Amino acid sequence: MELCLAIDIGGTKLAAGLVARDGELLGAKRVPTPATGDADELFGVLAGLVGALLDDPAVQGTGDGAAPVACGVGCGGPMDLVAGTVSPLNIPAWREFPLRARLERLTGLVVALDNDAKAFALGEGWTGAARQHRDFIAMVVSTGVGGGVVVDGRLLDGASGNAGHVGHVIVEPDGRHCGCGAQGCLEAEASGTAIAAITGRPATDATPDVVARTGRLVGRAVASVVSLLDVDLAVVGGSVALGFGAPFFAAANAELRDRAQLSFTAGASIVPSGLGAAGPLVGAGAVGWRQADRGPAEAS
């Protein structure tokens, strides 16, 4: 059985797993993202996680002991896909960090790197809620907010590989300052980090009013995207969105209906991730297979 080593790098957790060619996640491990300003210390934790995964007999058994033949990585952005460097807003220790080269030295594999939300979009189009959809946006509402856009069955990369950064759509023109330097971004208003800063409590303790406001802001951003790009589906995952559940999605869809009034946006909807907690790693696996043989490059 051929396997892809899948790695997901976020502001609160690091995860690694093995993804088969059919999208099945066969094993996974995760650790908290260390609160450190030392780039090499952070990479050392990631290297230890990868080593623990590949050396775990239980994980090896799920793949019949096969060694990975590809590696895909989803990481928060922005990033430079040509250089293979990352500068995640929610991981200050890494600024222009040469993640691809470091992982290639660690694993001996050719490493495919992409934004974690774009990876999530690939995964949802491959085996998740957007399967058989040729036009959609996939969003992660978690520690931060990111997105990936699929149009005509293909994931949009953009000039620098950062297309789909819906977290930096302005939803409150006079709102909070964002880590990107702008004001009123969706990420500055609706991410887990923002909710904690605004309320003084973690997103897991959010009141119904906060849940509804977060949903409305996500719906507002999606309304701009569907009007601009003529997509009719938004798949939303991430710990905040999925943790808030049905009330969040009800508020988001109500706002979408109110804000997107063009005839071609009338049927647009916002739905939960079909992959759930497995989404980030399945998406990272899709990134790896996409480069290895263009397998899931077509999102339909």
C-alpha positions as CSV (number, residue, x, y, z in Angstrom):
1,M,0.0,0.0,0.0
2,E,1.4,3.4,-1.0
3,L,1.1,6.1,1.7
4,C,1.7,9.8,2.0
5,L,3.1,11.3,5.1
6,A,0.7,14.1,6.0
7,I,1.7,17.0,8.3
8,D,-0.6,19.8,9.6
9,I,0.9,22.8,11.3
10,G,-1.3,25.2,13.2
11,G,-1.1,27.7,16.0
12,T,-2.4,25.4,18.7
13,K,-1.4,21.9,17.5
14,L,1.0,20.0,15.2
15,A,-0.3,16.8,13.7
16,A,1.1,14.0,11.4
17,G,-0.5,11.0,9.9
18,L,-0.5,8.6,6.9
19,V,-3.0,9.0,4.1
20,A,-3.6,6.3,1.5
21,R,-4.4,7.0,-2.2
22,D,-8.1,6.7,-1.6
23,G,-8.0,9.4,1.1
24,E,-8.2,7.1,4.1
25,L,-6.3,8.4,7.2
26,L,-4.6,5.3,8.5
27,G,-2.8,6.7,11.6
28,A,-2.3,10.1,13.3
29,K,-0.5,11.7,16.2
30,R,-0.6,15.3,17.5
31,V,1.1,17.5,20.0
32,P,0.4,21.1,21.2
33,T,2.3,23.7,19.2
34,P,5.0,24.9,21.7
35,A,4.9,28.5,22.8
36,T,8.4,29.4,21.8
37,G,10.2,32.1,19.9
38,D,12.9,29.7,18.9
39,A,12.4,28.5,15.3
40,D,14.7,25.4,15.6
41,E,13.1,24.4,18.9
42,L,9.7,24.4,17.2
43,F,11.0,22.4,14.3
44,G,12.5,19.9,16.7
45,V,9.1,19.3,18.2
46,L,7.7,18.7,14.7
47,A,10.6,16.4,13.9
48,G,10.0,14.4,17.1
49,L,6.3,14.1,16.2
50,V,7.1,12.7,12.7
51,G,9.6,10.3,14.1
52,A,7.2,9.0,16.7
53,L,4.6,8.5,14.0
54,L,6.8,6.5,11.7
55,D,8.3,4.5,14.5
56,D,5.0,3.5,16.1
57,P,4.3,-0.2,15.6
58,A,0.6,0.4,15.7
59,V,0.7,3.0,13.0
60,Q,3.0,0.9,10.9
61,G,0.6,-2.0,11.1
62,T,-2.2,0.1,9.6
63,G,-0.2,0.5,6.5
64,D,1.2,-3.0,6.4
65,G,4.6,-1.5,7.3
66,A,4.9,0.5,4.1
67,A,7.2,3.5,4.2
68,P,5.7,6.8,2.9
69,V,6.4,7.6,-0.8
70,A,5.2,11.2,-0.7
71,C,4.9,14.0,1.9
72,G,2.3,16.7,2.0
73,V,2.2,19.6,4.4
74,G,-0.5,22.1,5.3
75,C,0.7,25.2,7.2
76,G,-0.8,28.5,8.2
77,G,0.2,31.4,5.9
78,P,1.4,33.5,4.4
79,M,4.1,31.6,2.6
80,D,6.3,31.6,-0.4
81,L,5.7,28.4,-2.3
82,V,8.5,29.0,-4.7
83,A,11.1,29.3,-1.9
84,G,9.3,26.8,0.3
85,T,9.3,29.2,3.3
86,V,6.5,29.9,5.7
87,S,5.7,32.9,7.9
88,P,2.5,31.9,9.8
89,L,0.8,34.9,11.5
90,N,-0.1,32.7,14.5
91,I,3.4,31.1,14.8
92,P,5.7,34.1,15.4
93,A,8.8,31.9,15.8
94,W,8.7,31.1,12.0
95,R,9.4,34.0,9.7
96,E,10.6,33.0,6.2
97,F,11.3,29.6,7.8
98,P,12.6,27.1,5.2
99,L,10.1,24.5,6.1
100,R,10.1,22.5,2.9
101,A,13.9,22.1,2.8
102,R,14.1,21.2,6.4
103,L,11.4,18.5,6.1
104,E,13.0,17.1,2.9
105,R,16.3,16.7,4.9
106,L,14.4,15.1,7.7
107,T,12.3,12.7,5.7
108,G,14.3,12.0,2.6
109,L,11.0,12.7,0.6
110,V,10.0,15.3,-1.9
111,V,7.8,17.6,0.2
112,A,4.7,19.3,-1.2
113,L,3.8,22.4,0.8
114,D,0.7,24.5,0.8
115,N,-1.5,26.7,3.0
116,D,-3.4,24.6,5.5
117,A,-6.8,26.0,4.4
118,K,-6.0,25.3,0.7
119,A,-5.0,21.8,1.7
120,F,-8.4,21.5,3.6
121,A,-10.1,22.6,0.3
122,L,-8.4,19.8,-1.6
123,G,-9.4,17.3,1.0
124,E,-13.0,18.3,1.1
125,G,-13.2,18.2,-2.6
126,W,-11.5,14.8,-2.7
127,T,-13.5,12.9,-0.1
128,G,-15.5,15.4,1.9
129,A,-18.5,17.7,1.8
130,A,-17.5,19.3,-1.5
131,R,-17.0,16.0,-3.4
132,Q,-18.5,16.2,-6.9
133,H,-18.6,20.0,-6.6
134,R,-16.5,21.9,-9.1
135,D,-16.9,25.4,-7.6
136,F,-16.6,26.0,-3.8
137,I,-14.7,27.7,-1.0
138,A,-13.4,25.8,2.0
139,M,-12.7,27.6,5.2
140,V,-11.1,26.8,8.5
141,V,-12.3,28.8,11.5
142,S,-10.0,27.9,14.3
143,T,-7.1,29.7,16.0
144,G,-7.0,31.7,12.8
145,V,-9.2,31.9,9.7
146,G,-8.1,30.6,6.3
147,G,-9.6,29.5,3.1
148,G,-9.0,27.8,-0.2
149,V,-11.0,28.3,-3.4
150,V,-11.8,25.8,-6.1
151,V,-13.1,27.1,-9.4
152,D,-13.9,24.9,-12.5
153,G,-12.6,21.9,-10.5
154,R,-9.2,23.4,-9.8
155,L,-7.7,24.8,-6.6
156,L,-6.6,28.4,-7.1
157,D,-3.0,29.1,-6.2
158,G,-2.5,32.8,-7.1
159,A,0.7,34.6,-7.9
160,S,2.5,33.6,-4.7
161,G,0.4,30.6,-3.7
162,N,-1.7,32.5,-1.2
163,A,-5.0,32.6,-3.0
164,G,-8.1,32.2,-0.9
165,H,-7.1,34.1,2.3
166,V,-10.7,34.8,3.3
167,G,-9.5,35.5,6.8
168,H,-8.4,38.8,5.6
169,V,-11.7,39.9,4.0
170,I,-12.8,43.0,5.8
171,V,-16.0,42.4,7.7
172,E,-15.9,45.3,10.2
173,P,-14.4,48.4,8.6
174,D,-13.8,50.0,12.0
175,G,-13.0,46.8,13.8
176,R,-10.1,45.3,15.6
177,H,-6.5,45.5,14.3
178,C,-5.4,42.3,12.7
179,G,-2.0,40.6,12.9
180,C,-1.6,41.2,9.1
181,G,-1.6,45.0,9.8
182,A,-5.1,45.8,8.5
183,Q,-8.2,46.6,10.5
184,G,-11.5,44.6,10.7
185,C,-10.4,41.4,9.0
186,L,-12.5,38.3,9.6
187,E,-9.6,36.7,11.4
188,A,-9.4,39.7,13.8
189,E,-13.1,39.4,14.6
190,A,-14.1,35.7,14.4
191,S,-11.1,33.5,15.0
192,G,-10.6,31.6,18.3
193,T,-7.8,34.0,19.1
194,A,-10.0,37.0,18.5
195,I,-12.9,35.7,20.4
196,A,-10.7,35.1,23.5
197,A,-9.3,38.7,23.2
198,I,-12.8,40.2,22.8
199,T,-14.5,38.3,25.5
200,G,-11.8,37.4,27.9
201,R,-12.8,33.7,27.7
202,P,-11.8,30.9,25.3
203,A,-14.0,30.2,22.4
204,T,-15.1,26.9,24.0
205,D,-16.9,29.1,26.7
206,A,-18.6,31.4,24.1
207,T,-22.1,32.6,24.9
208,P,-24.9,32.2,22.4
209,D,-24.5,35.9,21.4
210,V,-20.8,35.3,20.5
211,V,-21.6,32.2,18.6
212,A,-24.3,34.0,16.5
213,R,-22.0,37.0,15.9
214,T,-19.2,34.7,14.7
215,G,-21.5,33.0,12.3
216,R,-22.8,36.3,11.0
217,L,-19.3,37.5,10.3
218,V,-18.4,34.3,8.5
219,G,-21.6,34.5,6.4
220,R,-20.7,38.1,5.6
221,A,-17.3,37.1,4.3
222,V,-18.7,34.2,2.3
223,A,-21.3,36.5,0.7
224,S,-18.4,38.6,-0.8
225,V,-16.7,35.5,-2.0
226,V,-19.7,33.9,-3.7
227,S,-20.6,37.2,-5.4
228,L,-17.0,37.7,-6.6
229,L,-16.2,34.2,-7.8
230,D,-19.6,32.6,-8.6
231,V,-19.2,29.6,-6.3
232,D,-22.3,28.2,-4.6
233,L,-20.9,26.2,-1.7
234,A,-18.8,27.1,1.4
235,V,-17.5,24.2,3.4
236,V,-16.4,25.3,6.9
237,G,-14.3,23.3,9.4
238,G,-12.0,24.2,12.3
239,S,-12.4,23.8,16.0
240,V,-14.4,27.1,16.5
241,A,-16.9,26.5,13.7
242,L,-17.4,22.8,14.4
243,G,-17.4,23.4,18.1
244,F,-20.1,26.1,17.8
245,G,-22.2,23.7,15.7
246,A,-25.7,24.2,14.4
247,P,-26.3,27.8,15.8
248,F,-23.2,29.0,14.1
249,F,-24.2,27.6,10.8
250,A,-27.7,28.9,11.1
251,A,-26.4,32.4,11.7
252,A,-23.9,32.2,8.9
253,N,-26.5,31.0,6.4
254,A,-29.0,33.7,7.4
255,E,-26.3,36.4,6.9
256,L,-25.3,34.9,3.6
257,R,-28.9,35.0,2.4
258,D,-29.3,38.6,3.5
259,R,-26.0,39.8,1.9
260,A,-25.8,37.8,-1.3
261,Q,-28.7,39.1,-3.4
262,L,-27.6,38.5,-7.0
263,S,-29.5,35.9,-8.9
264,F,-26.6,33.5,-9.3
265,T,-25.9,33.6,-5.5
266,A,-29.4,32.7,-4.5
267,G,-28.7,29.0,-3.9
268,A,-25.3,29.4,-2.1
269,S,-25.0,27.7,1.2
270,I,-22.5,27.1,4.1
271,V,-22.1,23.6,5.4
272,P,-19.9,21.8,7.9
273,S,-16.8,19.9,6.9
274,G,-17.5,16.4,5.8
275,L,-14.2,15.2,7.1
276,G,-14.4,16.6,10.6
277,A,-11.3,16.4,12.7
278,A,-9.5,14.3,10.0
279,G,-9.9,17.2,7.5
280,P,-6.5,18.9,8.0
281,L,-4.5,15.7,7.6
282,V,-6.5,14.3,4.7
283,G,-6.0,17.7,3.1
284,A,-2.3,17.6,3.7
285,G,-2.3,14.1,2.2
286,A,-4.1,15.5,-0.9
287,V,-1.4,18.1,-1.2
288,G,1.3,15.4,-1.2
289,W,-0.5,13.2,-3.7
290,R,-1.3,16.2,-5.9
291,Q,2.4,16.8,-6.4
292,A,3.4,13.2,-6.6
293,D,1.1,12.3,-9.4
294,R,-1.6,15.0,-9.7
295,G,-4.1,12.4,-8.2
296,P,-6.5,14.7,-6.3
297,A,-5.6,17.9,-8.2
298,E,-9.0,17.8,-9.7
299,A,-11.3,18.7,-6.9
300,S,-14.5,17.4,-8.6
